[in-house]
């Protein structure tokens, strides 16, 4: 399992979310997972200045290439 969160996510506390996911996966005995905090990305995985919801419509990017590369790399390692 790959869990990604953006550091500028204003809808989910990224640090505690990733920590909770990691703890639950470890408790379940899952050894094949990675949790990643992506810098400067918002809830939609877009490069953001503030992360505010009002900023979403001003960002032309759909998904930041860093997030896409991380997902592709994860899939390719399987």
MOBELUR-V94022 format. One record per backbone hydrogen bond with DSSP energy under -0.5 kcal/mol. NH is the residue of the N-H (numbers start at 1). CO is the residue of the C=O. Records with the same first field share a line. If there is no record, write none. Layout:
NH = CO + CO
This chain:
3 = 1 + 34
4 = 2
5 = 36
7 = 38
8 = 41
9 = 6
10 = 8 + 51
14 = 12
17 = 13
18 = 14
19 = 15
20 = 16
21 = 17
22 = 18
23 = 19
24 = 20
25 = 21
26 = 22
27 = 23
28 = 24
29 = 26
30 = 25
33 = 31
34 = 1
36 = 3
38 = 5 + 36
39 = 37
41 = 38
42 = 46
45 = 42
48 = 40
55 = 52
56 = 52 + 53
58 = 55
59 = 55 + 56
60 = 58
64 = 45
67 = 64
68 = 64
69 = 65
70 = 66
71 = 67
72 = 68
73 = 69
74 = 70
75 = 71
76 = 72
77 = 73
78 = 75
